[in-house]
Amino acid sequence: MEKVRVSYDRNYYKVFITLSEPVSFKLVKDPKHDLLALKMPLKGTYEAEYYSVLLKVGSGVLTLKVKNPKLDLARAWVSKKGRTLVVFIPFKKEGGKYVVVIDPGHGGHDAGAVYYGVKEKTINLQIAKKLAAYLKKDGRFVVYLTRSGDYFVPLGERQKFTSKVGADLFISLHANANPYKRWKRGVEFYVLSDRGVYKKFVDLAADPKEAAHFLSWSIVKDKTLRKGVLKNTLAITQEEGEDLAEALQKVWCKRLKKLLPCRGIFHRNFAVLKVPGVPTVLVEVGYMTNYTDLRTITNSYYQWLIARALYFGILDYLHLSPPKR
């Protein structure tokens, strides 16, 4: 690959990909997951972001992840001009909305941490509903909760649900605990680790039926495409998850650090973070083993402040301005 550039007009978003020599290619579309894949004899790896498109090359597959919900991937097509491929992606006539999945951790028989008579699952759901309220009021978002009440949802089902609805981002809400260091307090953000990326890749690359929960069958049935797209989309999940976590932390530290200190961003092999192609972050909003934190994160007024900070962090990540009131 020699050069990539992007342009757009009122009708099309255009990605120009210039190769060192003419090649044959196969275009596969997965509109629900905002993916276009080009199978072609490419060597090495490549990655770049151009406005609303994330481009990744690996395992002989070029993957385009489209971040702009106003683009219509179902009607995308490719024109070949010598050594240059031009990907045309039309704009939707009705525009589009960002799909956000909020995951209140635990639920039902799984109470999570329990301290001073308070159950973590309750805190998680209360804050999740408040964050959902901010996003729904905005109007630029479609919002889903993995659970809306006190019932249990398996971790694998939370992953599959996130993929099924075509999420643009995923946030899992939790409350922390450390009974051996009760002085610990503050918020922590978790993103997918290298080990998590590897384990999910191995699992899905070897199991087409399981992979079909996360990618279109047109991709899954082709072994080369499946492996290439999985490799590229899991890298996107990790890298974009880091960007989302940084945006959330930046806003939190600006608005809430005196209330709930910022403790940083960490990498973990958490199951709910393993959704190929979707930026995922798990937020531990505070420590239940610290009475100051617990008093804060169980207070309805402060829960609204937490939800508002997360909402503005999402806006920052998506480069959106707050709506005019």
C-alpha positions as CSV (number, residue, x, y, z in Angstrom):
1,M,0.0,0.0,0.0
2,E,1.5,3.3,-1.1
3,K,-1.1,6.0,-0.2
4,V,-4.5,6.5,1.3
5,R,-6.6,9.7,1.1
6,V,-10.1,10.6,1.8
7,S,-12.5,13.1,0.4
8,Y,-16.3,13.7,0.5
9,D,-19.0,15.7,-1.1
10,R,-22.8,16.0,-0.4
11,N,-23.5,12.5,-1.8
12,Y,-20.4,10.3,-1.1
13,Y,-17.6,9.7,1.3
14,K,-14.6,8.5,-0.8
15,V,-11.6,6.5,0.3
16,F,-8.8,6.3,-2.3
17,I,-6.4,3.4,-1.7
18,T,-3.3,3.4,-3.9
19,L,-1.3,0.1,-4.1
20,S,2.1,-0.7,-5.4
21,E,0.6,-2.8,-8.2
22,P,-2.8,-3.7,-9.5
23,V,-4.5,-6.5,-7.5
24,S,-7.7,-8.4,-7.6
25,F,-10.0,-8.0,-4.6
26,K,-13.2,-9.2,-3.0
27,L,-15.5,-6.7,-1.2
28,V,-17.6,-7.8,1.7
29,K,-20.0,-5.6,3.5
30,D,-21.2,-5.8,7.2
31,P,-23.4,-2.7,7.6
32,K,-24.7,-3.7,11.1
33,H,-21.2,-3.6,12.4
34,D,-20.1,-0.6,10.3
35,L,-17.5,-2.7,8.5
36,L,-16.3,-3.1,4.9
37,A,-13.7,-5.7,4.2
38,L,-11.5,-6.1,1.1
39,K,-9.8,-9.4,0.7
40,M,-6.6,-9.0,-1.5
41,P,-3.0,-10.2,-1.6
42,L,-1.6,-7.6,0.8
43,K,1.6,-8.2,2.9
44,G,2.4,-6.7,6.3
45,T,0.2,-4.5,8.4
46,Y,-1.0,-0.9,8.1
47,E,-3.3,1.3,10.2
48,A,-4.5,4.8,10.0
49,E,-7.5,7.0,10.8
50,Y,-9.0,9.3,8.2
51,Y,-11.9,11.5,9.5
52,S,-14.7,9.0,10.0
53,V,-12.9,5.9,8.8
54,L,-10.5,3.5,10.6
55,L,-8.4,1.5,8.1
56,K,-6.5,-1.6,9.2
57,V,-4.5,-4.2,7.1
58,G,-3.6,-7.6,8.5
59,S,-3.6,-11.2,7.3
60,G,-4.3,-10.2,3.7
61,V,-7.4,-8.3,4.6
62,L,-8.1,-4.6,4.5
63,T,-10.8,-3.6,7.0
64,L,-12.6,-0.3,7.0
65,K,-14.4,0.6,10.2
66,V,-16.8,3.5,9.6
67,K,-17.5,5.7,12.6
68,N,-20.0,8.1,11.1
69,P,-23.6,6.9,11.5
70,K,-24.7,9.1,8.6
71,L,-22.9,6.8,6.1
72,D,-24.7,4.0,4.4
73,L,-22.5,1.0,4.2
74,A,-25.1,-1.2,2.7
75,R,-24.9,0.8,-0.6
76,A,-21.1,1.1,-0.6
77,W,-19.2,0.0,-3.7
78,V,-15.6,0.0,-5.0
79,S,-14.2,1.3,-8.3
80,K,-10.8,0.1,-9.6
81,K,-8.7,2.6,-11.5
82,G,-5.3,1.1,-12.3
83,R,-3.4,0.8,-9.0
84,T,-6.0,2.8,-7.1
85,L,-9.2,1.4,-5.4
86,V,-11.9,4.0,-4.7
87,V,-14.4,3.1,-2.0
88,F,-17.6,5.0,-2.4
89,I,-19.8,5.2,0.7
90,P,-23.1,7.1,0.2
91,F,-24.6,9.3,2.9
92,K,-28.0,8.2,4.3
93,K,-30.9,10.3,3.3
94,E,-32.3,10.3,6.9
95,G,-28.9,10.7,8.6
96,G,-28.1,8.3,11.5
97,K,-27.7,8.0,15.2
98,Y,-24.9,6.5,17.4
99,V,-25.8,3.3,19.1
100,V,-24.6,3.1,22.8
101,V,-24.9,0.0,25.0
102,I,-24.7,0.5,28.7
103,D,-24.0,-2.5,30.8
104,P,-25.0,-2.4,34.5
105,G,-22.7,-5.0,36.0
106,H,-23.9,-8.1,37.9
107,G,-27.7,-8.5,38.6
108,G,-30.1,-11.1,40.0
109,H,-28.3,-13.8,42.0
110,D,-25.0,-12.1,41.3
111,A,-25.0,-9.1,43.7
112,G,-21.4,-8.1,43.0
113,A,-19.7,-6.6,46.0
114,V,-21.7,-6.1,49.2
115,Y,-20.6,-3.7,51.9
116,Y,-22.5,-1.9,54.7
117,G,-25.7,-3.5,53.5
118,V,-25.4,-2.1,50.0
119,K,-25.3,-4.3,46.9
120,E,-23.1,-3.3,43.9
121,K,-25.7,-4.4,41.4
122,T,-28.1,-1.8,42.7
123,I,-25.5,1.1,42.3
124,N,-24.6,-0.1,38.8
125,L,-28.2,-0.1,37.6
126,Q,-29.0,3.3,39.2
127,I,-26.1,5.1,37.4
128,A,-26.7,3.2,34.2
129,K,-30.3,4.4,34.0
130,K,-29.2,8.0,34.6
131,L,-26.6,7.8,31.9
132,A,-29.2,6.4,29.5
133,A,-31.5,9.3,30.4
134,Y,-28.9,11.9,29.4
135,L,-28.2,10.1,26.1
136,K,-31.8,9.6,25.2
137,K,-32.6,13.3,25.9
138,D,-29.7,14.3,23.5
139,G,-31.5,12.8,20.5
140,R,-28.3,11.8,18.6
141,F,-28.2,8.4,20.3
142,V,-30.0,5.1,20.4
143,V,-29.5,3.6,23.8
144,Y,-29.7,0.0,25.1
145,L,-29.1,-1.5,28.5
146,T,-28.0,-5.1,28.9
147,R,-30.4,-5.3,31.8
148,S,-33.1,-2.9,32.9
149,G,-33.9,-4.6,36.2
150,D,-32.6,-6.9,38.9
151,Y,-31.9,-10.0,36.9
152,F,-28.9,-11.9,35.8
153,V,-27.4,-11.7,32.2
154,P,-24.5,-14.0,31.4
155,L,-21.3,-12.2,30.3
156,G,-21.3,-13.9,26.9
157,E,-24.8,-12.8,26.3
158,R,-23.9,-9.2,27.1
159,Q,-21.2,-9.4,24.4
160,K,-23.6,-10.9,21.9
161,F,-26.3,-8.4,22.6
162,T,-23.8,-5.5,22.1
163,S,-22.9,-6.9,18.7
164,K,-26.6,-7.8,17.8
165,V,-27.7,-4.2,18.1
166,G,-24.8,-2.8,16.1
167,A,-23.3,-0.8,19.0
168,D,-20.9,2.1,18.3
169,L,-19.6,1.9,21.8
170,F,-20.1,0.0,25.0
171,I,-19.7,1.0,28.7
172,S,-19.9,-1.4,31.6
173,L,-20.6,0.2,35.0
174,H,-19.3,-1.3,38.2
175,A,-18.3,-0.4,41.8
176,N,-14.9,-1.5,43.2
177,A,-13.9,-3.1,46.5
178,N,-10.7,-3.8,48.4
179,P,-11.3,-4.9,52.0
180,Y,-7.6,-5.0,52.7
181,K,-6.9,-1.4,51.6
182,R,-10.0,0.5,52.7
183,W,-8.2,3.8,52.2
184,K,-8.4,3.2,48.4
185,R,-10.9,5.4,46.6
186,G,-11.7,6.9,43.2
187,V,-12.6,5.9,39.7
188,E,-10.8,3.4,37.5
189,F,-11.2,2.7,33.7
190,Y,-10.5,-0.7,32.2
191,V,-9.9,-1.5,28.6
192,L,-9.1,-4.8,26.8
193,S,-5.6,-6.2,27.3
194,D,-3.3,-7.9,24.7
195,R,-4.1,-11.2,26.4
196,G,-7.8,-10.5,26.0
197,V,-7.4,-9.7,22.3
198,Y,-5.4,-12.9,21.7
199,K,-7.8,-15.2,23.6
200,K,-10.9,-13.8,21.8
201,F,-9.2,-14.1,18.4
202,V,-8.3,-17.7,19.0
203,D,-11.8,-18.6,20.2
204,L,-13.6,-16.9,17.3
205,A,-11.1,-17.8,14.5
206,A,-11.6,-21.5,15.4
207,D,-15.4,-21.4,15.7
208,P,-17.4,-20.0,12.8
209,K,-20.7,-20.4,14.6
210,E,-19.5,-18.4,17.5
211,A,-17.9,-15.8,15.3
212,A,-21.2,-15.3,13.5
213,H,-22.5,-13.6,16.6
214,F,-20.0,-10.8,16.0
215,L,-19.6,-10.6,12.2
216,S,-21.8,-11.2,9.1
217,W,-21.9,-14.7,7.7
218,S,-20.4,-13.4,4.4
219,I,-17.2,-12.7,6.4
220,V,-17.3,-15.6,8.7
221,K,-17.7,-18.3,6.0
222,D,-14.4,-17.3,4.4
223,K,-11.6,-18.5,6.7
224,T,-9.1,-15.9,5.4
225,L,-11.6,-13.0,5.8
226,R,-12.7,-14.3,9.2
227,K,-9.2,-14.3,10.6
228,G,-8.2,-11.0,9.0
229,V,-11.3,-9.1,10.0
230,L,-11.2,-10.6,13.6
231,K,-7.6,-9.5,13.9
232,N,-8.3,-6.0,12.7
233,T,-11.5,-5.5,14.6
234,L,-10.2,-6.7,17.9
235,A,-7.3,-4.3,17.5
236,I,-9.9,-1.6,16.9
237,T,-11.8,-2.6,20.0
238,Q,-8.6,-2.3,22.1
239,E,-7.3,0.9,20.5
240,E,-10.6,2.8,20.3
241,G,-11.4,1.5,23.8
242,E,-8.3,3.3,25.0
243,D,-9.4,6.5,23.2
244,L,-12.8,6.2,24.8
245,A,-11.3,5.6,28.2
246,E,-9.0,8.6,27.8
247,A,-12.0,10.8,26.9
248,L,-14.0,9.6,29.8
249,Q,-11.1,10.1,32.2
250,K,-10.4,13.6,30.9
251,V,-13.9,14.8,31.5
252,W,-14.1,13.0,34.9
253,C,-10.9,14.5,36.1
254,K,-12.1,17.9,35.1
255,R,-15.5,17.6,36.7
256,L,-15.4,15.1,39.5
257,K,-11.8,14.5,40.7
258,K,-12.5,16.3,44.0
259,L,-15.5,14.1,44.6
260,L,-14.1,10.8,43.2
261,P,-10.3,10.9,42.4
262,C,-9.0,9.7,39.0
263,R,-6.9,6.5,39.5
264,G,-6.1,5.8,35.8
265,I,-6.6,3.5,32.9
266,F,-5.8,-0.2,33.1
267,H,-5.7,-3.2,30.7
268,R,-7.6,-6.4,31.7
269,N,-8.9,-9.6,30.2
270,F,-12.5,-8.9,31.2
271,A,-15.1,-10.9,29.2
272,V,-17.5,-8.0,28.6
273,L,-14.8,-6.0,26.8
274,K,-14.4,-8.6,24.0
275,V,-16.7,-7.3,21.3
276,P,-14.9,-7.2,18.0
277,G,-15.0,-3.7,16.3
278,V,-16.7,-2.0,19.3
279,P,-14.9,0.4,21.6
280,T,-15.4,-1.0,25.1
281,V,-14.7,0.4,28.5
282,L,-15.4,-0.9,32.0
283,V,-15.8,1.9,34.6
284,E,-15.3,1.2,38.4
285,V,-17.0,4.4,39.6
286,G,-15.6,4.2,43.2
287,Y,-14.7,1.9,46.1
288,M,-17.5,0.4,48.1
289,T,-15.0,-0.5,50.8
290,N,-14.2,3.2,51.3
291,Y,-17.0,4.8,53.3
292,T,-16.5,8.3,51.6
293,D,-16.8,6.8,48.1
294,L,-19.7,4.6,49.1
295,R,-21.6,7.5,50.5
296,T,-21.0,9.4,47.2
297,I,-21.9,6.7,44.7
298,T,-25.1,5.8,46.5
299,N,-26.3,9.4,46.6
300,S,-28.8,10.1,43.8
301,Y,-27.6,13.7,43.3
302,Y,-24.0,12.5,42.9
303,Q,-25.1,9.6,40.7
304,W,-26.5,12.2,38.3
305,L,-23.2,14.0,38.3
306,I,-21.4,10.8,37.5
307,A,-23.8,10.0,34.7
308,R,-23.4,13.6,33.3
309,A,-19.6,13.3,33.3
310,L,-19.7,10.0,31.4
311,Y,-22.2,11.5,29.0
312,F,-19.8,14.4,28.3
313,G,-16.9,12.0,27.9
314,I,-18.9,10.1,25.2
315,L,-19.5,13.4,23.4
316,D,-15.8,14.2,23.6
317,Y,-14.9,10.8,22.2
318,L,-17.3,11.2,19.3
319,H,-16.2,14.8,18.7
320,L,-19.8,16.0,19.3
321,S,-20.7,19.4,20.8
322,P,-23.2,19.5,23.7
323,P,-26.8,20.1,22.4
324,K,-28.0,23.6,22.5
325,R,-30.8,24.1,25.1
